[in-house]
């Protein structure tokens, strides 16, 4: 759409339309007033003496000039004042004074009205202009007709061209806006359809398997003794499965409805405040985890809050998968206007090319961090182990 918008630029000569219209009209009136004054001063025999009638005529001409100030919004009012001024100019026998006003009026009629209305009004104006000139000259001749017709026709032609061009550009702009709205609507519909498809696939595959895991863990709980180590493992599996099912339902709702805010209002998303519980779950799974939180704001932007939780969650999941029996440290702090996360472990890590490696999880982390213009480091550390360090700015809105 950028190229289309660029093609609508009517060129430098047309940019006077970008001026405030009223200010431009004031300039036109002042210019015409100066031209009229120059004509009066240069035509000394046109005014043999000034009297009350002449003062009235000048007042009418000034009223016609004032009519030009409303030519954009009230062209018919402008035309009425101009015709009255033409009659007055005929009485003054100096029709040249009002000629520039008449030309601007004809231009306005042609530019702003349809030709069915502009053409008869212009004809009426031409007749009044011709009559005023004939009275001023004392005769009506063919040369007078031509001398009156040519400037009127020229003003009408220019106005008609400008009006046609403006209408054409406005039509192109309206069409471009309509196409943009239609494309946005189609894009939103495509996104909604894709959301529904993804939600259906997740429900049919992932949700089914999670339900099966939860049921099997519940069955294992009933088959082992309360003090058996396997019972604690079964409890963790069942609890984690139920939490995963809850989050899966919430995510399916977001995908189907396309409005995370609605879902968040009914089932709040996890955040920094839930990291304690996340760390405790990891400890029960057999990893020694130390949590440090330094100067963490009580209230974080919702997107940052959720992203921080998910990054820590993914990092701890990787520790459980790949580190083996290990010691892990989770460090969360605020520094330099950002939330800084550092998760380190001293485990053995995943073998190169092992299935379920950290690659996909790291991609998700990078996407979350990039959404807020932050930074992410993830990789092995000297002496063994793995580290994930993320920085999430606190005062940057999520990027689209």
C-alpha positions as CSV (number, residue, x, y, z in Angstrom):
1,X,0.0,0.0,0.0
2,X,2.9,2.3,0.4
3,X,3.5,2.5,-3.3
4,X,-0.2,3.2,-3.9
5,X,-0.2,6.0,-1.4
6,X,2.9,7.5,-3.0
7,X,1.2,7.5,-6.4
8,X,-1.5,9.7,-5.0
9,X,0.9,12.6,-4.4
10,X,-0.4,15.2,-6.9
11,X,2.9,17.0,-7.2
12,X,4.6,20.1,-5.7
13,X,2.4,22.6,-7.6
14,X,-0.7,21.2,-5.9
15,X,0.6,21.4,-2.4
16,X,-1.1,24.8,-1.8
17,X,-4.2,22.7,-0.9
18,X,-2.4,21.6,2.2
19,X,-2.5,25.2,3.6
20,X,-5.3,26.0,5.9
21,X,-8.1,26.9,3.5
22,X,-9.3,29.9,5.4
23,X,-5.8,31.4,5.6
24,X,-5.4,30.9,1.9
25,X,-8.7,32.7,1.2
26,X,-7.7,35.6,3.4
27,X,-4.6,36.0,1.2
28,X,-6.7,35.9,-1.9
29,X,-9.0,38.6,-0.6
30,X,-6.1,40.8,0.4
31,X,-4.5,40.4,-3.0
32,X,-7.7,41.2,-4.8
33,X,-8.2,44.2,-2.6
34,X,-4.7,45.5,-3.6
35,X,-5.5,44.9,-7.3
36,X,-8.8,46.7,-7.0
37,X,-7.2,49.7,-5.3
38,X,-4.5,49.8,-7.9
39,X,-7.1,49.8,-10.7
40,X,-9.0,52.6,-9.0
41,X,-5.9,54.7,-8.5
42,X,-4.7,54.2,-12.0
43,X,-8.0,55.0,-13.7
44,X,-8.5,58.5,-12.6
45,X,-11.3,59.2,-15.1
46,X,-13.3,56.2,-13.8
47,X,-14.2,58.2,-10.6
48,X,-14.9,61.8,-11.5
49,X,-15.9,62.6,-7.9
50,X,-16.6,60.6,-4.7
51,X,-20.1,60.8,-3.3
52,X,-22.4,58.8,-1.1
53,X,-23.4,56.5,-4.0
54,X,-19.7,55.6,-4.6
55,X,-19.3,54.8,-0.9
56,X,-22.2,52.4,-1.1
57,X,-20.7,50.8,-4.1
58,X,-17.4,50.3,-2.4
59,X,-19.2,48.8,0.6
60,X,-20.8,46.3,-1.8
61,X,-17.5,45.4,-3.4
62,X,-16.0,44.9,0.1
63,X,-19.0,42.6,0.9
64,X,-18.2,40.6,-2.3
65,X,-14.6,40.3,-1.1
66,X,-15.9,39.1,2.2
67,X,-18.0,36.5,0.4
68,X,-14.8,35.0,-1.0
69,X,-13.9,34.1,2.6
70,X,-16.8,31.6,2.7
71,X,-16.5,30.4,-0.9
72,X,-15.5,26.9,0.2
73,X,-18.5,26.3,2.5
74,X,-21.1,28.7,1.0
75,X,-20.4,29.1,-2.7
76,X,-24.0,30.3,-3.5
77,X,-23.8,33.0,-0.9
78,X,-20.5,34.1,-2.4
79,X,-22.1,34.2,-5.9
80,X,-25.0,36.3,-4.7
81,X,-22.6,38.9,-3.2
82,X,-20.5,38.9,-6.4
83,X,-23.6,39.5,-8.6
84,X,-24.7,42.4,-6.4
85,X,-21.2,43.8,-6.7
86,X,-21.4,43.5,-10.5
87,X,-24.6,45.6,-10.4
88,X,-22.9,48.2,-8.2
89,X,-19.9,48.2,-10.5
90,X,-22.1,49.0,-13.4
91,X,-23.4,52.0,-11.6
92,X,-19.9,53.1,-10.8
93,X,-18.9,52.5,-14.5
94,X,-15.7,50.8,-13.5
95,X,-16.3,47.1,-14.0
96,X,-12.6,46.3,-14.1
97,X,-12.5,46.6,-10.3
98,X,-14.6,43.6,-9.7
99,X,-13.2,41.5,-12.6
100,X,-10.7,39.5,-10.4
101,X,-13.5,38.8,-7.9
102,X,-15.7,37.4,-10.6
103,X,-12.9,35.2,-11.9
104,X,-12.3,33.7,-8.5
105,X,-16.0,33.2,-8.0
106,X,-16.4,31.3,-11.4
107,X,-13.3,29.2,-10.6
108,X,-14.9,28.3,-7.2
109,X,-18.2,27.3,-8.8
110,X,-16.5,25.1,-11.4
111,X,-14.2,23.5,-8.8
112,X,-16.7,22.8,-6.0
113,X,-20.0,22.2,-7.7
114,X,-21.2,19.6,-10.2
115,X,-21.2,20.8,-13.8
116,X,-25.0,20.6,-13.9
117,X,-25.2,23.3,-11.3
118,X,-21.9,25.2,-12.0
119,X,-22.6,25.7,-15.7
120,X,-25.9,27.6,-15.4
121,X,-24.6,29.6,-12.5
122,X,-21.5,30.5,-14.5
123,X,-23.8,31.5,-17.4
124,X,-25.7,33.8,-15.0
125,X,-22.5,35.3,-13.8
126,X,-21.2,35.8,-17.3
127,X,-24.5,37.6,-18.2
128,X,-24.2,39.9,-15.2
129,X,-20.5,40.5,-16.0
130,X,-21.2,41.3,-19.6
131,X,-24.0,43.7,-18.7
132,X,-21.9,45.5,-16.2
133,X,-19.1,45.9,-18.7
134,X,-21.5,47.1,-21.4
135,X,-23.0,49.7,-19.0
136,X,-19.5,50.8,-18.1
137,X,-18.4,51.1,-21.7
138,X,-21.7,52.5,-22.9
139,X,-22.1,49.9,-25.6
140,X,-22.5,46.1,-26.2
141,X,-20.3,44.9,-29.1
142,X,-18.9,41.6,-30.2
143,X,-15.5,42.6,-29.0
144,X,-16.9,43.3,-25.6
145,X,-18.6,39.9,-25.7
146,X,-15.3,38.2,-26.5
147,X,-13.3,40.2,-24.0
148,X,-15.8,39.1,-21.3
149,X,-16.2,35.5,-22.4
150,X,-12.5,34.6,-22.6
151,X,-11.5,35.2,-18.9
152,X,-14.8,33.7,-17.7
153,X,-14.3,30.6,-19.8
154,X,-10.7,30.3,-18.7
155,X,-11.6,30.6,-15.1
156,X,-14.3,28.0,-15.5
157,X,-11.9,25.6,-17.4
158,X,-9.3,25.8,-14.7
159,X,-11.8,25.3,-11.9
160,X,-13.4,22.3,-13.7
161,X,-9.9,20.8,-14.2
162,X,-9.0,21.3,-10.5
163,X,-12.3,20.0,-9.3
164,X,-12.0,16.9,-11.5
165,X,-8.5,16.2,-10.3
166,X,-9.5,16.7,-6.7
167,X,-12.4,14.3,-7.1
168,X,-10.2,11.8,-8.8
169,X,-7.6,11.9,-6.1
170,X,-10.2,11.7,-3.4
171,X,-11.7,8.6,-5.1
172,X,-8.3,7.0,-5.3
173,X,-7.7,7.7,-1.7
174,X,-11.1,6.4,-0.7
175,X,-10.5,3.3,-2.7
176,X,-7.1,2.7,-1.2
177,X,-8.6,3.1,2.3
178,X,-11.4,0.7,1.4
179,X,-8.8,-1.9,0.1
180,X,-6.8,-1.5,3.3
181,X,-9.9,-2.1,5.4
182,X,-10.8,-5.2,3.3
183,X,-7.2,-6.5,3.5
184,X,-7.2,-6.0,7.3
185,X,-10.5,-7.8,7.6
186,X,-9.3,-10.7,5.4
187,X,-6.1,-10.9,7.5
188,X,-8.0,-10.9,10.7
189,X,-10.3,-13.6,9.4
190,X,-7.3,-15.7,8.3
191,X,-5.7,-15.3,11.7
192,X,-8.9,-16.3,13.4
193,X,-9.3,-19.4,11.2
194,X,-5.7,-20.4,11.9
195,X,-6.2,-19.9,15.6
196,X,-9.2,-22.2,15.5
197,X,-7.3,-24.8,13.5
198,X,-4.3,-24.7,15.9
199,X,-6.7,-24.9,18.9
200,X,-8.4,-27.9,17.4
201,X,-5.1,-29.7,16.8
202,X,-3.9,-28.9,20.3
203,X,-7.1,-30.1,21.9
204,X,-7.1,-33.4,19.9
205,X,-3.5,-34.3,20.4
206,X,-1.8,-32.5,23.3
207,X,-4.8,-32.2,25.6
208,X,-5.7,-35.9,25.1
209,X,-2.2,-37.0,26.0
210,X,-2.0,-34.7,29.1
211,X,-5.3,-36.1,30.3
212,X,-3.9,-39.6,29.9
213,X,-0.8,-38.7,31.9
214,X,-2.9,-37.2,34.7
215,X,-5.1,-40.3,34.8
216,X,-2.2,-42.7,34.9
217,X,-0.5,-40.6,37.6
218,X,-3.7,-40.8,39.7
219,X,-3.8,-44.6,39.2
220,X,-0.2,-44.8,40.3
221,X,-1.0,-42.9,43.5
222,X,-3.5,-45.5,44.5
223,X,-1.1,-48.4,43.8
224,X,1.8,-47.3,45.9
225,X,2.1,-46.7,49.6
226,X,1.8,-43.3,51.1
227,X,5.5,-43.4,52.3
228,X,6.9,-44.8,49.1
229,X,9.3,-42.5,47.1
230,X,7.3,-43.4,44.0
231,X,4.2,-41.9,45.7
232,X,6.0,-38.5,45.8
233,X,6.9,-38.8,42.2
234,X,3.3,-39.7,41.3
235,X,2.0,-36.7,43.2
236,X,4.3,-34.4,41.3
237,X,3.3,-35.9,38.0
238,X,-0.4,-35.6,38.8
239,X,-0.1,-32.1,40.0
240,X,2.0,-31.0,37.1
241,X,-0.4,-32.6,34.7
242,X,-3.4,-30.8,36.1
243,X,-1.5,-27.5,36.0
244,X,-0.6,-28.2,32.4
245,X,-4.2,-29.0,31.6
246,X,-5.3,-25.7,33.1
247,X,-2.8,-23.7,31.1
248,X,-3.7,-25.7,28.0
249,X,-7.4,-24.8,28.4
250,X,-6.5,-21.2,29.0
251,X,-4.3,-21.2,25.8
252,X,-7.1,-22.8,23.8
253,X,-9.5,-20.1,25.0
254,X,-7.0,-17.4,23.8
255,X,-6.7,-19.1,20.5
256,X,-10.4,-19.5,19.9
257,X,-11.5,-16.1,21.2
258,X,-8.4,-14.1,20.0
259,X,-8.6,-11.9,23.1
260,X,-6.0,-12.7,25.8
261,X,-7.4,-9.9,28.0
262,X,-10.8,-11.6,28.3
263,X,-9.2,-14.9,29.3
264,X,-6.8,-13.2,31.6
265,X,-9.7,-11.6,33.4
266,X,-11.2,-15.0,34.2
267,X,-8.0,-16.9,34.8
268,X,-5.0,-14.7,35.5
269,X,-1.7,-15.6,33.8
270,X,1.3,-16.6,36.0
271,X,4.0,-14.1,36.8
272,X,6.9,-13.3,39.0
273,X,4.8,-13.9,42.1
274,X,4.4,-17.5,41.0
275,X,8.2,-18.3,40.6
276,X,8.4,-19.4,44.3
277,X,5.9,-22.2,43.5
278,X,7.7,-23.0,40.3
279,X,11.0,-23.4,42.1
280,X,9.4,-25.5,44.8
281,X,8.0,-27.9,42.1
282,X,11.5,-28.2,40.7
283,X,12.9,-29.0,44.2
284,X,10.4,-31.7,44.7
285,X,11.5,-33.2,41.3
286,X,15.1,-33.6,42.8
287,X,17.0,-30.5,41.8
288,X,18.6,-28.3,44.5
289,X,17.4,-24.8,43.5
290,X,18.3,-21.5,45.2
291,X,16.1,-18.5,44.5
292,X,17.3,-15.0,44.9
293,X,15.0,-12.0,44.2
294,X,16.5,-8.5,44.6
295,X,14.4,-5.3,44.3
296,X,11.8,-6.9,42.2
297,X,8.8,-4.5,41.7
298,X,5.5,-5.6,43.2
299,X,3.7,-4.8,40.0
300,X,5.2,-5.4,36.6
301,X,3.8,-4.8,33.1
302,X,1.6,-7.8,32.3
303,X,3.6,-8.9,29.3
304,X,6.9,-8.6,31.1
305,X,5.5,-10.4,34.1
306,X,4.3,-13.4,32.1
307,X,7.4,-13.5,29.9
308,X,9.7,-13.5,32.9
309,X,7.8,-16.5,34.4
310,X,7.9,-18.4,31.1
311,X,11.6,-17.9,30.7
312,X,12.3,-19.2,34.2
313,X,9.9,-22.0,33.6
314,X,11.6,-23.1,30.4
315,X,15.1,-22.8,31.9
316,X,14.1,-25.0,34.9
317,X,12.5,-27.5,32.6
318,X,15.8,-27.7,30.6
319,X,17.6,-28.3,33.9
320,X,15.2,-31.2,34.7
321,X,15.6,-32.7,31.2
322,X,19.3,-32.3,30.6
323,X,21.3,-31.4,33.7
324,X,20.8,-34.6,35.8
325,X,21.3,-34.3,39.5
326,X,22.5,-30.7,39.7
327,X,22.5,-27.5,41.7
328,X,20.6,-24.6,40.2
329,X,20.4,-20.9,41.0
330,X,17.6,-18.6,39.9
331,X,18.5,-14.9,40.2
332,X,15.8,-12.2,39.6
333,X,16.5,-8.5,40.1
334,X,15.8,-5.1,38.9
335,X,18.7,-3.0,37.5
336,X,19.1,-0.2,35.0
337,X,15.4,0.1,34.3
338,X,15.1,-3.6,33.4
339,X,14.2,-6.9,34.9
340,X,17.2,-9.2,34.8
341,X,16.9,-13.0,35.0
342,X,19.8,-15.4,35.4
343,X,19.3,-19.2,35.7
344,X,22.5,-21.3,36.0
345,X,23.1,-24.9,36.7
346,X,26.2,-27.1,37.2
347,X,24.8,-30.2,35.5
348,X,26.2,-32.2,32.7
349,X,24.0,-30.8,30.0
350,X,22.5,-32.5,27.0
351,X,24.6,-34.6,24.6
352,X,25.1,-33.0,21.2
353,X,22.3,-33.8,18.9
354,X,20.2,-35.5,21.6
355,X,16.5,-35.6,21.1
356,X,14.5,-32.9,22.9
357,X,17.5,-30.6,23.1
358,X,17.3,-27.0,24.3
359,X,16.9,-25.5,20.8
360,X,13.2,-25.1,20.6
361,X,12.9,-23.8,24.1
362,X,15.6,-21.2,23.4
363,X,13.8,-20.1,20.3
364,X,10.7,-19.4,22.4
365,X,12.8,-17.5,25.0
366,X,14.4,-15.3,22.3
367,X,11.0,-14.5,20.8
368,X,9.7,-13.4,24.2
369,X,12.7,-11.3,24.9
370,X,12.7,-9.7,21.4
371,X,9.1,-8.8,21.8
372,X,10.2,-6.2,24.5
373,X,13.5,-5.2,22.9
374,X,15.5,-7.1,25.5
375,X,18.6,-9.3,25.3
376,X,19.1,-13.0,25.9
377,X,22.2,-15.1,26.4
378,X,22.0,-18.9,26.7
379,X,24.9,-21.3,26.5
380,X,27.5,-23.4,28.4
381,X,29.5,-21.7,31.1
382,X,33.2,-22.3,31.9
383,X,33.7,-25.1,34.4
384,X,30.5,-26.9,33.3
385,X,26.9,-26.3,33.4
386,X,24.5,-24.0,31.5
387,X,23.3,-20.4,31.9
388,X,20.4,-18.5,30.7
389,X,20.5,-14.7,31.2
390,X,17.6,-12.4,30.0
391,X,17.1,-8.7,30.2
392,X,13.5,-7.4,29.9
393,X,13.1,-3.5,29.8
394,X,10.4,-2.4,32.1
395,X,9.3,0.7,30.2
396,X,9.0,-0.6,26.6
397,X,5.7,-1.6,25.1
398,X,5.5,-5.0,23.4
399,X,6.3,-4.8,19.7
400,X,3.7,-5.9,17.2
